[in-house]
Amino acid sequence: MTTKKKPWDGRFKESTDRLVEEFTASIHYDRRLYRHDIEGSIAHCKMLAKQKIISAADEKTIVQGLTDVLADIEEGTFDFSIEDEDIHMAVERSLISRVGDVGGKLHAGRSRNDQVCLDIRLYLRNEVKTIIELLRRLKSSFLAMAKAEIGVIMPGYTHMQKAQPVLLSHYLLAYWEMFNRDEARFEECYKRINIMPLGSAALAGTGIPLDRAYVAELLQFPDITKNSMDAVADRDFIAEFIFAASLLMMHMSRFCEEMVIWSTEEVGFVEISDSYTTGSSIMPQKKNPDVAELIRGKTGRIYGNLVSILTILKALPMTYNRDLQEDKEPLFDTVDTLAGCLSVLSGMTEKITFKREKMLNEAKRGFSTATDIAEYLVMNGVPFRDAHEIVGRLVSYCIENAKTLESLTIEEFKRFYDGFADDVFERVDVERSVNARNIPGGTSQEMVMRRIKEIG
């Protein structure tokens, strides 16, 4: 079967096999870059005219032709063909069919190698802005919850065992801190995305006198790439973006895992809104935290995309290799999945109800103020390791006799250390315990309120 003429047909005596056409084509997924491809082509065209490489009349014709191509794509009337291979060739074919041979002048001084790098950078810098905005909404949701739940006490855990009482607001702000670091990572990543590669051509630059700085200005890039070989081979910015996305997904997944556990009847700390849960097809009583579970599941998908891009890059010789065509699907999937998870998690958190009384009651269990008693002894001159042992024996006594720390008498306390006084009972109160952690970063209400005020 014959195929359409290729740009490289001068070198080849046989046409491309249809199976090869289908195997090598990327048009079915990179077509989403059409707007960025056309934006870059218009800037390149204007620069060629400025440099008098093409005439002003040619510039006007090409720009109008590209504008018409854009309109057809957005209206859904554009004819995408697998024989075009990719979005670059699809746009160029359509342009030439509209304006004639003058359309063939557009590719002067560039290669698909630097063209695709430009398209991806234009695409990704826009998407990163969107991701940051979605992330800020999620941060705002957690901050709002922290403000609303101030004073609510819950059990804190290590090793999935009750450890010490903390404020629910302190717990929520822990995730705010994670998401704040995520935002900083995306902002740093944006800086390395926002560099203009066009003019690197295939790998060595070009002998045509391009004005790269002018193209960068038109496309609002603050800088241009400094090495043409690196520019066409570089996909670090994609790997970095997916890595930042992986960390963000991990943070969301950790929270979702806790919401799944906390929403069980056995724990019962939260009620997730009906609008963010689903039911069972067979068990009428069920209310399943499917949104949280899906975010948890999709985290592995993003990790897979990170491994995919790193594996693609790990052994590529300089400079461009066709393997790099495989960078887009993990990138696109990461963008889509991350944006979806951010949006739905923000909605879910805005409708979570915390069961405050249940949290407080559980915070009082499990000898969660044992460390407070040890610190009481330390403040009375007992070495910490001795204090640790004394309180450990005290807890063991409580377990053996079905008692709580609050239920002990002063005489029972004194069995384990003569220096205990009546003020020890202040240390077994969970509210006092929480507010005793009154140092920067601690869980006291004063410190949590201070952090909320700092955040705004």
C-alpha positions as a Markdown table, in Angstrom:
| # | Residue | x | y | z |
|---|---|---|---|---|
| 1 | Met | 0.0 | 0.0 | 0.0 |
| 2 | Thr | 1.4 | 3.4 | -0.9 |
| 3 | Thr | 1.5 | 6.2 | 1.6 |
| 4 | Lys | 1.6 | 10.0 | 1.4 |
| 5 | Lys | 4.9 | 11.6 | 0.5 |
| 6 | Lys | 7.3 | 12.1 | 3.4 |
| 7 | Pro | 9.7 | 15.0 | 4.0 |
| 8 | Trp | 12.6 | 12.6 | 3.7 |
| 9 | Asp | 11.4 | 10.9 | 0.5 |
| 10 | Gly | 14.4 | 12.2 | -1.4 |
| 11 | Arg | 16.7 | 9.7 | 0.3 |
| 12 | Phe | 14.4 | 6.7 | 0.2 |
| 13 | Lys | 13.5 | 4.5 | -2.8 |
| 14 | Glu | 10.7 | 2.6 | -1.1 |
| 15 | Ser | 7.6 | 4.0 | 0.7 |
| 16 | Thr | 7.0 | 3.3 | 4.3 |
| 17 | Asp | 5.3 | 0.0 | 5.1 |
| 18 | Arg | 1.8 | 0.5 | 6.5 |
| 19 | Leu | 2.6 | -1.5 | 9.6 |
| 20 | Val | 5.6 | 0.8 | 10.2 |
| 21 | Glu | 3.3 | 3.8 | 9.7 |
| 22 | Glu | 1.0 | 2.5 | 12.5 |
| 23 | Phe | 3.9 | 1.4 | 14.7 |
| 24 | Thr | 5.8 | 4.7 | 14.6 |
| 25 | Ala | 2.8 | 7.1 | 14.6 |
| 26 | Ser | 2.2 | 9.3 | 17.7 |
| 27 | Ile | -0.6 | 11.4 | 16.2 |
| 28 | His | -3.3 | 9.6 | 18.2 |
| 29 | Tyr | -1.9 | 11.1 | 21.4 |
| 30 | Asp | 0.4 | 14.0 | 20.6 |
| 31 | Arg | -2.4 | 15.7 | 18.7 |
| 32 | Arg | -3.3 | 17.3 | 22.0 |
| 33 | Leu | -0.2 | 19.5 | 21.5 |
| 34 | Tyr | -1.7 | 21.2 | 18.4 |
| 35 | Arg | -2.3 | 24.6 | 20.1 |
| 36 | His | 1.3 | 24.7 | 21.3 |
| 37 | Asp | 2.7 | 23.5 | 18.0 |
| 38 | Ile | 0.9 | 26.2 | 16.1 |
| 39 | Glu | 1.8 | 28.8 | 18.7 |
| 40 | Gly | 5.5 | 27.9 | 18.3 |
| 41 | Ser | 5.2 | 27.8 | 14.5 |
| 42 | Ile | 3.7 | 31.3 | 14.4 |
| 43 | Ala | 6.5 | 32.7 | 16.6 |
| 44 | His | 9.1 | 30.9 | 14.4 |
| 45 | Cys | 7.5 | 32.3 | 11.3 |
| 46 | Lys | 7.6 | 35.9 | 12.6 |
| 47 | Met | 11.2 | 35.5 | 13.5 |
| 48 | Leu | 12.1 | 34.2 | 10.0 |
| 49 | Ala | 10.4 | 37.3 | 8.6 |
| 50 | Lys | 12.2 | 39.6 | 11.0 |
| 51 | Gln | 15.5 | 38.0 | 9.9 |
| 52 | Lys | 14.5 | 38.4 | 6.3 |
| 53 | Ile | 14.7 | 34.7 | 5.7 |
| 54 | Ile | 11.2 | 34.8 | 4.4 |
| 55 | Ser | 9.3 | 37.8 | 3.0 |
| 56 | Ala | 6.7 | 39.8 | 4.9 |
| 57 | Ala | 4.1 | 38.5 | 2.4 |
| 58 | Asp | 5.1 | 35.0 | 3.1 |
| 59 | Glu | 4.9 | 35.6 | 6.8 |
| 60 | Lys | 1.3 | 36.9 | 6.5 |
| 61 | Thr | 0.3 | 34.0 | 4.3 |
| 62 | Ile | 1.8 | 31.4 | 6.7 |
| 63 | Val | 0.4 | 33.0 | 9.9 |
| 64 | Gln | -3.1 | 33.1 | 8.4 |
| 65 | Gly | -2.8 | 29.5 | 7.2 |
| 66 | Leu | -1.7 | 28.4 | 10.7 |
| 67 | Thr | -4.6 | 30.4 | 12.2 |
| 68 | Asp | -7.0 | 28.6 | 9.9 |
| 69 | Val | -5.5 | 25.2 | 10.8 |
| 70 | Leu | -6.0 | 26.0 | 14.5 |
| 71 | Ala | -9.6 | 27.0 | 13.9 |
| 72 | Asp | -10.4 | 23.7 | 12.0 |
| 73 | Ile | -8.8 | 21.6 | 14.8 |
| 74 | Glu | -10.8 | 23.4 | 17.5 |
| 75 | Glu | -14.0 | 23.1 | 15.5 |
| 76 | Gly | -13.4 | 19.4 | 15.1 |
| 77 | Thr | -13.3 | 19.5 | 11.3 |
| 78 | Phe | -9.6 | 18.8 | 10.9 |
| 79 | Asp | -8.6 | 15.6 | 9.1 |
| 80 | Phe | -6.0 | 13.8 | 11.3 |
| 81 | Ser | -4.2 | 11.0 | 9.4 |
| 82 | Ile | -2.0 | 8.3 | 10.8 |
| 83 | Glu | 0.3 | 8.9 | 7.7 |
| 84 | Asp | 1.2 | 12.2 | 9.1 |
| 85 | Glu | 2.9 | 10.4 | 12.0 |
| 86 | Asp | 2.7 | 13.3 | 14.5 |
| 87 | Ile | 1.1 | 16.6 | 15.2 |
| 88 | His | 4.0 | 18.6 | 13.6 |
| 89 | Met | 3.6 | 16.9 | 10.2 |
| 90 | Ala | -0.2 | 17.1 | 10.4 |
| 91 | Val | -0.1 | 20.8 | 10.8 |
| 92 | Glu | 2.6 | 21.3 | 8.2 |
| 93 | Arg | 0.7 | 19.1 | 5.7 |
| 94 | Ser | -2.5 | 21.0 | 6.2 |
| 95 | Leu | -0.7 | 24.4 | 6.0 |
| 96 | Ile | 0.9 | 23.5 | 2.6 |
| 97 | Ser | -2.4 | 22.2 | 1.3 |
| 98 | Arg | -3.9 | 25.6 | 2.1 |
| 99 | Val | -1.2 | 28.1 | 1.1 |
| 100 | Gly | 0.9 | 26.1 | -1.3 |
| 101 | Asp | 4.7 | 25.8 | -1.5 |
| 102 | Val | 5.2 | 28.9 | 0.6 |
| 103 | Gly | 4.1 | 26.7 | 3.6 |
| 104 | Gly | 7.2 | 24.6 | 3.1 |
| 105 | Lys | 9.4 | 27.6 | 4.0 |
| 106 | Leu | 8.2 | 27.5 | 7.6 |
| 107 | His | 10.5 | 24.6 | 8.6 |
| 108 | Ala | 13.7 | 26.6 | 7.8 |
| 109 | Gly | 16.1 | 26.5 | 10.6 |
| 110 | Arg | 14.3 | 23.9 | 12.8 |
| 111 | Ser | 13.9 | 20.2 | 13.2 |
| 112 | Arg | 11.1 | 18.1 | 14.6 |
| 113 | Asn | 13.6 | 17.4 | 17.3 |
| 114 | Asp | 13.7 | 20.9 | 18.7 |
| 115 | Gln | 10.1 | 21.6 | 17.6 |
| 116 | Val | 8.7 | 18.8 | 19.9 |
| 117 | Cys | 10.8 | 20.0 | 22.8 |
| 118 | Leu | 9.3 | 23.4 | 22.4 |
| 119 | Asp | 5.7 | 22.0 | 22.2 |
| 120 | Ile | 6.2 | 20.0 | 25.3 |
| 121 | Arg | 7.6 | 22.9 | 27.3 |
| 122 | Leu | 4.8 | 25.2 | 26.2 |
| 123 | Tyr | 2.3 | 22.5 | 27.1 |
| 124 | Leu | 3.8 | 21.6 | 30.4 |
| 125 | Arg | 4.3 | 25.1 | 31.7 |
| 126 | Asn | 0.6 | 25.7 | 31.2 |
| 127 | Glu | -0.3 | 22.5 | 32.9 |
| 128 | Val | 2.0 | 23.2 | 35.9 |
| 129 | Lys | 0.2 | 26.5 | 36.4 |
| 130 | Thr | -3.1 | 24.6 | 36.5 |
| 131 | Ile | -1.7 | 22.0 | 38.9 |
| 132 | Ile | -0.4 | 24.7 | 41.3 |
| 133 | Glu | -3.8 | 26.4 | 41.3 |
| 134 | Leu | -5.5 | 23.1 | 42.1 |
| 135 | Leu | -2.9 | 22.4 | 44.8 |
| 136 | Arg | -3.6 | 25.8 | 46.4 |
| 137 | Arg | -7.3 | 25.0 | 46.5 |
| 138 | Leu | -6.4 | 21.7 | 48.3 |
| 139 | Lys | -4.1 | 23.6 | 50.8 |
| 140 | Ser | -6.9 | 26.1 | 51.5 |
| 141 | Ser | -9.3 | 23.2 | 52.2 |
| 142 | Phe | -6.9 | 21.8 | 54.8 |
| 143 | Leu | -6.3 | 25.2 | 56.3 |
| 144 | Ala | -10.1 | 25.7 | 56.6 |
| 145 | Met | -10.5 | 22.4 | 58.3 |
| 146 | Ala | -7.7 | 23.2 | 60.7 |
| 147 | Lys | -9.4 | 26.5 | 61.6 |
| 148 | Ala | -12.8 | 24.8 | 62.0 |
| 149 | Glu | -11.5 | 22.0 | 64.2 |
| 150 | Ile | -9.2 | 23.9 | 66.5 |
| 151 | Gly | -9.4 | 22.6 | 70.0 |
| 152 | Val | -10.5 | 19.1 | 68.9 |
| 153 | Ile | -8.3 | 16.4 | 70.5 |
| 154 | Met | -7.5 | 13.1 | 68.8 |
| 155 | Pro | -5.1 | 10.3 | 69.4 |
| 156 | Gly | -1.8 | 10.5 | 67.6 |
| 157 | Tyr | -0.2 | 7.3 | 66.4 |
| 158 | Thr | 3.1 | 5.7 | 65.7 |
| 159 | His | 3.4 | 2.2 | 64.4 |
| 160 | Met | -0.5 | 2.3 | 64.1 |
| 161 | Gln | -0.6 | 2.3 | 67.9 |
| 162 | Lys | -1.9 | 5.1 | 70.1 |
| 163 | Ala | 1.0 | 7.3 | 71.1 |
| 164 | Gln | 0.2 | 10.8 | 72.4 |
| 165 | Pro | -2.8 | 13.1 | 72.2 |
| 166 | Val | -2.6 | 15.8 | 69.6 |
| 167 | Leu | -4.9 | 18.5 | 68.2 |
| 168 | Leu | -6.8 | 17.4 | 65.1 |
| 169 | Ser | -5.8 | 20.8 | 63.6 |
| 170 | His | -2.2 | 19.9 | 64.2 |
| 171 | Tyr | -2.7 | 16.7 | 62.2 |
| 172 | Leu | -4.4 | 18.6 | 59.4 |
| 173 | Leu | -1.7 | 21.2 | 59.2 |
| 174 | Ala | 0.8 | 18.4 | 58.8 |
| 175 | Tyr | -0.7 | 17.7 | 55.4 |
| 176 | Trp | -0.8 | 21.4 | 54.7 |
| 177 | Glu | 3.0 | 21.4 | 55.2 |
| 178 | Met | 3.4 | 18.4 | 52.8 |
| 179 | Phe | 1.3 | 20.1 | 50.2 |
| 180 | Asn | 3.2 | 23.4 | 50.7 |
| 181 | Arg | 6.5 | 21.6 | 49.9 |
| 182 | Asp | 4.8 | 20.1 | 46.8 |
| 183 | Glu | 3.8 | 23.5 | 45.6 |
| 184 | Ala | 7.4 | 24.7 | 46.0 |
| 185 | Arg | 8.7 | 21.7 | 44.0 |
| 186 | Phe | 6.3 | 22.5 | 41.1 |
| 187 | Glu | 7.4 | 26.1 | 41.2 |
| 188 | Glu | 11.0 | 25.1 | 41.0 |
| 189 | Cys | 10.2 | 22.6 | 38.3 |
| 190 | Tyr | 8.4 | 25.4 | 36.3 |
| 191 | Lys | 11.6 | 27.4 | 36.2 |
| 192 | Arg | 13.4 | 24.5 | 34.4 |
| 193 | Ile | 10.5 | 23.9 | 32.1 |
| 194 | Asn | 10.3 | 27.6 | 31.1 |
| 195 | Ile | 13.4 | 27.6 | 28.8 |
| 196 | Met | 13.1 | 28.0 | 25.0 |
| 197 | Pro | 14.8 | 25.2 | 23.0 |
| 198 | Leu | 13.8 | 26.2 | 19.4 |
| 199 | Gly | 16.8 | 26.9 | 17.2 |
| 200 | Ser | 18.7 | 23.8 | 18.4 |
| 201 | Ala | 17.5 | 22.2 | 15.2 |
| 202 | Ala | 18.3 | 18.5 | 15.0 |
| 203 | Leu | 21.2 | 18.6 | 17.4 |
| 204 | Ala | 23.9 | 21.1 | 16.2 |
| 205 | Gly | 22.0 | 24.3 | 15.8 |
| 206 | Thr | 21.6 | 25.8 | 12.3 |
| 207 | Gly | 23.6 | 27.9 | 9.9 |
| 208 | Ile | 20.5 | 30.0 | 9.2 |
| 209 | Pro | 20.8 | 33.2 | 11.1 |
| 210 | Leu | 17.9 | 32.8 | 13.6 |
| 211 | Asp | 17.1 | 35.2 | 16.4 |
| 212 | Arg | 16.4 | 32.8 | 19.2 |
| 213 | Ala | 16.0 | 35.5 | 21.8 |
| 214 | Tyr | 13.2 | 37.1 | 19.7 |
| 215 | Val | 11.3 | 33.8 | 19.6 |
| 216 | Ala | 11.7 | 33.4 | 23.3 |
| 217 | Glu | 10.3 | 36.9 | 23.8 |
| 218 | Leu | 7.3 | 36.2 | 21.6 |
| 219 | Leu | 6.6 | 33.0 | 23.5 |
| 220 | Gln | 7.3 | 34.6 | 26.9 |
| 221 | Phe | 10.3 | 32.4 | 27.8 |
| 222 | Pro | 12.7 | 34.2 | 30.1 |
| 223 | Asp | 15.7 | 32.3 | 28.8 |
| 224 | Ile | 17.0 | 30.0 | 26.0 |
| 225 | Thr | 18.8 | 26.7 | 26.1 |
| 226 | Lys | 22.6 | 27.0 | 26.0 |
| 227 | Asn | 23.6 | 23.8 | 24.3 |
| 228 | Ser | 21.9 | 22.5 | 21.2 |
| 229 | Met | 22.8 | 18.8 | 21.9 |
| 230 | Asp | 21.5 | 19.0 | 25.5 |
| 231 | Ala | 18.3 | 20.9 | 24.4 |
| 232 | Val | 17.1 | 18.1 | 22.0 |
| 233 | Ala | 18.1 | 15.2 | 24.3 |
| 234 | Asp | 16.8 | 16.8 | 27.5 |
| 235 | Arg | 13.7 | 15.3 | 29.2 |
| 236 | Asp | 14.9 | 16.0 | 32.7 |
| 237 | Phe | 12.1 | 18.5 | 33.1 |
| 238 | Ile | 9.5 | 15.8 | 32.3 |
| 239 | Ala | 11.0 | 13.4 | 34.8 |
| 240 | Glu | 11.2 | 16.1 | 37.4 |
| 241 | Phe | 7.6 | 17.0 | 36.9 |
| 242 | Ile | 6.5 | 13.3 | 37.2 |
| 243 | Phe | 8.7 | 13.0 | 40.3 |
| 244 | Ala | 7.0 | 16.0 | 41.9 |
| 245 | Ala | 3.6 | 14.6 | 40.9 |
| 246 | Ser | 4.6 | 11.2 | 42.5 |
| 247 | Leu | 5.4 | 12.9 | 45.8 |
| 248 | Leu | 2.2 | 14.9 | 45.7 |
| 249 | Met | 0.2 | 11.7 | 45.0 |
| 250 | Met | 2.0 | 9.9 | 47.8 |
| 251 | His | 0.9 | 12.7 | 50.2 |
| 252 | Met | -2.7 | 12.5 | 49.0 |
| 253 | Ser | -2.6 | 8.7 | 49.2 |
| 254 | Arg | -1.5 | 8.8 | 52.8 |
| 255 | Phe | -4.4 | 11.0 | 53.8 |
| 256 | Cys | -6.8 | 8.9 | 51.8 |
| 257 | Glu | -5.5 | 5.8 | 53.5 |
| 258 | Glu | -6.3 | 7.3 | 56.8 |
| 259 | Met | -9.7 | 8.4 | 55.7 |
| 260 | Val | -10.5 | 4.9 | 54.6 |
| 261 | Ile | -9.4 | 3.6 | 58.0 |
| 262 | Trp | -11.0 | 6.4 | 60.0 |
| 263 | Ser | -14.4 | 5.9 | 58.2 |
| 264 | Thr | -14.6 | 2.3 | 59.3 |
| 265 | Glu | -17.2 | 1.4 | 62.0 |
| 266 | Glu | -14.3 | 0.1 | 64.1 |
| 267 | Val | -12.5 | 3.5 | 64.2 |
| 268 | Gly | -15.3 | 5.9 | 63.4 |
| 269 | Phe | -13.4 | 9.2 | 63.3 |
| 270 | Val | -14.9 | 10.6 | 60.2 |
| 271 | Glu | -18.0 | 10.6 | 58.0 |
| 272 | Ile | -17.3 | 11.1 | 54.3 |
| 273 | Ser | -20.2 | 12.8 | 52.5 |
| 274 | Asp | -22.6 | 10.6 | 50.5 |
| 275 | Ser | -21.6 | 12.6 | 47.4 |
| 276 | Tyr | -18.0 | 11.3 | 47.6 |
| 277 | Thr | -18.8 | 7.7 | 48.4 |
| 278 | Thr | -20.6 | 4.8 | 46.6 |
| 279 | Gly | -22.7 | 1.9 | 47.5 |
| 280 | Ser | -22.6 | -1.9 | 46.9 |
| 281 | Ser | -24.4 | -3.6 | 44.1 |
| 282 | Ile | -25.4 | -6.4 | 46.5 |
| 283 | Met | -25.1 | -5.2 | 50.1 |
| 284 | Pro | -27.6 | -2.4 | 50.7 |
| 285 | Gln | -26.1 | -1.2 | 54.0 |
| 286 | Lys | -22.7 | -0.4 | 52.5 |
| 287 | Lys | -21.1 | 3.1 | 52.1 |
| 288 | Asn | -17.7 | 2.7 | 50.5 |
| 289 | Pro | -14.9 | 5.3 | 50.4 |
| 290 | Asp | -14.3 | 4.8 | 46.7 |
| 291 | Val | -12.9 | 8.2 | 46.0 |
| 292 | Ala | -10.2 | 7.9 | 48.6 |
| 293 | Glu | -9.5 | 4.3 | 47.5 |
| 294 | Leu | -9.1 | 5.4 | 43.8 |
| 295 | Ile | -6.7 | 8.2 | 44.7 |
| 296 | Arg | -4.7 | 5.7 | 46.7 |
| 297 | Gly | -4.8 | 3.3 | 43.7 |
| 298 | Lys | -3.9 | 5.9 | 41.1 |
| 299 | Thr | -0.8 | 6.8 | 43.0 |
| 300 | Gly | 0.8 | 3.6 | 41.8 |
| 301 | Arg | -0.1 | 4.6 | 38.3 |
| 302 | Ile | 1.9 | 7.8 | 38.6 |
| 303 | Tyr | 4.8 | 5.9 | 40.1 |
| 304 | Gly | 4.7 | 3.7 | 37.0 |
| 305 | Asn | 4.9 | 6.7 | 34.8 |
| 306 | Leu | 8.0 | 7.9 | 36.7 |
| 307 | Val | 9.7 | 4.5 | 36.3 |
| 308 | Ser | 8.7 | 4.6 | 32.6 |
| 309 | Ile | 10.3 | 7.9 | 31.8 |
| 310 | Leu | 13.4 | 7.2 | 33.8 |
| 311 | Thr | 13.8 | 3.8 | 32.0 |
| 312 | Ile | 13.3 | 5.5 | 28.6 |
| 313 | Leu | 16.1 | 7.9 | 29.4 |
| 314 | Lys | 18.6 | 5.7 | 31.3 |
| 315 | Ala | 20.6 | 4.4 | 28.4 |
| 316 | Leu | 20.0 | 6.8 | 25.5 |
| 317 | Pro | 23.1 | 7.9 | 23.6 |
| 318 | Met | 23.3 | 11.5 | 22.6 |
| 319 | Thr | 21.3 | 13.2 | 21.2 |
| 320 | Tyr | 17.7 | 12.5 | 19.8 |
| 321 | Asn | 16.5 | 9.0 | 19.6 |
| 322 | Arg | 13.0 | 7.8 | 18.6 |
| 323 | Asp | 12.6 | 6.3 | 22.1 |
| 324 | Leu | 11.8 | 9.9 | 23.2 |
| 325 | Gln | 8.5 | 9.6 | 21.4 |
| 326 | Glu | 7.5 | 7.5 | 24.4 |
| 327 | Asp | 7.8 | 10.4 | 26.8 |
| 328 | Lys | 4.4 | 11.9 | 26.1 |
| 329 | Glu | 2.0 | 9.2 | 27.1 |
| 330 | Pro | 3.4 | 8.9 | 30.7 |
| 331 | Leu | 3.5 | 12.7 | 30.8 |
| 332 | Phe | -0.1 | 13.2 | 29.6 |
| 333 | Asp | -1.4 | 10.5 | 31.8 |
| 334 | Thr | 0.4 | 12.1 | 34.8 |
| 335 | Val | -1.1 | 15.5 | 34.1 |
| 336 | Asp | -4.6 | 14.2 | 33.7 |
| 337 | Thr | -4.5 | 11.8 | 36.7 |
| 338 | Leu | -2.9 | 14.4 | 39.0 |
| 339 | Ala | -5.4 | 17.1 | 38.1 |
| 340 | Gly | -8.3 | 14.8 | 38.5 |
| 341 | Cys | -7.1 | 13.6 | 41.9 |
| 342 | Leu | -6.5 | 17.1 | 43.2 |
| 343 | Ser | -9.9 | 18.3 | 42.1 |
| 344 | Val | -11.8 | 15.4 | 43.6 |
| 345 | Leu | -9.8 | 15.3 | 46.9 |
| 346 | Ser | -10.5 | 19.0 | 47.4 |
| 347 | Gly | -14.2 | 18.4 | 47.0 |
| 348 | Met | -14.1 | 15.4 | 49.3 |
| 349 | Thr | -12.2 | 17.2 | 52.1 |
| 350 | Glu | -14.6 | 20.1 | 52.0 |
| 351 | Lys | -17.4 | 17.7 | 53.0 |
| 352 | Ile | -15.8 | 15.5 | 55.6 |
| 353 | Thr | -17.4 | 15.5 | 59.1 |
| 354 | Phe | -15.1 | 14.7 | 62.0 |
| 355 | Lys | -16.6 | 12.8 | 65.0 |
| 356 | Arg | -15.0 | 14.9 | 67.7 |
| 357 | Glu | -16.4 | 13.1 | 70.8 |
| 358 | Lys | -15.2 | 9.7 | 69.5 |
| 359 | Met | -11.7 | 11.2 | 68.8 |
| 360 | Leu | -11.5 | 12.7 | 72.3 |
| 361 | Asn | -12.6 | 9.5 | 74.0 |
| 362 | Glu | -10.0 | 7.5 | 72.0 |
| 363 | Ala | -7.3 | 10.0 | 72.8 |
| 364 | Lys | -7.9 | 9.2 | 76.5 |
| 365 | Arg | -7.3 | 5.5 | 76.0 |
| 366 | Gly | -4.1 | 3.6 | 75.5 |
| 367 | Phe | -2.1 | 5.4 | 78.2 |
| 368 | Ser | -1.5 | 8.2 | 75.8 |
| 369 | Thr | -0.3 | 10.5 | 78.6 |
| 370 | Ala | 2.4 | 8.1 | 79.8 |
| 371 | Thr | 5.2 | 10.3 | 78.3 |
| 372 | Asp | 3.8 | 13.3 | 80.2 |
| 373 | Ile | 4.3 | 11.4 | 83.5 |
| 374 | Ala | 7.9 | 10.6 | 82.4 |
| 375 | Glu | 8.5 | 14.2 | 81.6 |
| 376 | Tyr | 7.0 | 15.1 | 85.0 |
| 377 | Leu | 9.7 | 13.0 | 86.6 |
| 378 | Val | 12.4 | 14.5 | 84.5 |
| 379 | Met | 11.4 | 18.0 | 85.6 |
| 380 | Asn | 11.7 | 16.7 | 89.2 |
| 381 | Gly | 15.3 | 15.6 | 88.6 |
| 382 | Val | 14.9 | 12.0 | 87.5 |
| 383 | Pro | 17.1 | 10.9 | 84.6 |
| 384 | Phe | 14.9 | 10.2 | 81.6 |
| 385 | Arg | 15.9 | 6.6 | 81.2 |
| 386 | Asp | 15.0 | 6.0 | 84.9 |
| 387 | Ala | 11.7 | 7.9 | 84.4 |
| 388 | His | 11.0 | 5.8 | 81.3 |
| 389 | Glu | 11.4 | 2.6 | 83.3 |
| 390 | Ile | 9.3 | 3.8 | 86.2 |
| 391 | Val | 6.4 | 4.8 | 84.0 |
| 392 | Gly | 6.7 | 1.6 | 82.0 |
| 393 | Arg | 6.2 | -0.4 | 85.2 |
| 394 | Leu | 3.3 | 1.9 | 86.1 |
| 395 | Val | 1.6 | 1.1 | 82.8 |
| 396 | Ser | 2.2 | -2.6 | 83.2 |
| 397 | Tyr | 0.5 | -2.4 | 86.6 |
| 398 | Cys | -2.5 | -0.6 | 85.1 |
| 399 | Ile | -2.8 | -3.3 | 82.4 |
| 400 | Glu | -2.6 | -6.1 | 84.9 |
| 401 | Asn | -5.2 | -4.5 | 87.1 |
| 402 | Ala | -7.5 | -3.2 | 84.4 |
| 403 | Lys | -6.9 | 0.4 | 85.5 |
| 404 | Thr | -6.2 | 3.7 | 83.7 |
| 405 | Leu | -3.6 | 6.3 | 84.6 |
| 406 | Glu | -6.5 | 8.6 | 85.5 |
| 407 | Ser | -8.0 | 6.1 | 87.9 |
| 408 | Leu | -4.8 | 5.6 | 90.0 |
| 409 | Thr | -4.5 | 7.0 | 93.5 |
| 410 | Ile | -1.5 | 8.9 | 94.7 |
| 411 | Glu | -0.6 | 5.9 | 96.9 |
| 412 | Glu | -0.5 | 3.7 | 93.8 |
| 413 | Phe | 1.7 | 6.2 | 92.0 |
| 414 | Lys | 4.1 | 6.3 | 95.0 |
| 415 | Arg | 4.5 | 2.5 | 94.9 |
| 416 | Phe | 6.7 | 3.1 | 91.8 |
| 417 | Tyr | 8.4 | 6.4 | 92.9 |
| 418 | Asp | 8.2 | 8.2 | 96.2 |
| 419 | Gly | 8.6 | 11.6 | 94.6 |
| 420 | Phe | 5.2 | 11.6 | 93.0 |
| 421 | Ala | 2.9 | 14.3 | 94.3 |
| 422 | Asp | -0.7 | 15.3 | 93.7 |
| 423 | Asp | 0.3 | 17.6 | 90.8 |
| 424 | Val | 1.0 | 14.4 | 88.8 |
| 425 | Phe | -2.7 | 14.2 | 88.1 |
| 426 | Glu | -2.4 | 17.3 | 86.0 |
| 427 | Arg | -0.2 | 15.4 | 83.6 |
| 428 | Val | -2.7 | 12.6 | 82.9 |
| 429 | Asp | -5.3 | 15.0 | 81.5 |
| 430 | Val | -5.2 | 14.9 | 77.7 |
| 431 | Glu | -6.0 | 18.6 | 77.2 |
| 432 | Arg | -3.2 | 19.6 | 79.5 |
| 433 | Ser | -1.0 | 17.1 | 77.7 |
| 434 | Val | -1.7 | 18.7 | 74.4 |
| 435 | Asn | -1.1 | 22.2 | 75.6 |
| 436 | Ala | 2.1 | 21.2 | 77.4 |
| 437 | Arg | 3.7 | 20.8 | 73.9 |
| 438 | Asn | 4.0 | 24.6 | 73.7 |
| 439 | Ile | 7.1 | 25.0 | 71.7 |
| 440 | Pro | 7.4 | 26.0 | 68.0 |
| 441 | Gly | 6.1 | 23.1 | 65.9 |
| 442 | Gly | 4.3 | 21.6 | 68.9 |
| 443 | Thr | 0.7 | 20.5 | 69.1 |
| 444 | Ser | -0.5 | 23.1 | 71.8 |
| 445 | Gln | -3.4 | 25.2 | 70.8 |
| 446 | Glu | -1.3 | 28.3 | 71.1 |
| 447 | Met | 1.3 | 27.0 | 68.7 |
| 448 | Val | -1.2 | 25.7 | 66.2 |
| 449 | Met | -3.1 | 29.0 | 66.2 |
| 450 | Arg | 0.2 | 30.8 | 65.7 |
| 451 | Arg | 0.9 | 28.6 | 62.7 |
| 452 | Ile | -2.5 | 29.1 | 61.3 |
| 453 | Lys | -2.0 | 32.9 | 61.6 |
| 454 | Glu | 1.4 | 32.6 | 59.8 |
| 455 | Ile | -0.2 | 30.7 | 57.0 |
| 456 | Gly | -3.0 | 33.2 | 56.7 |
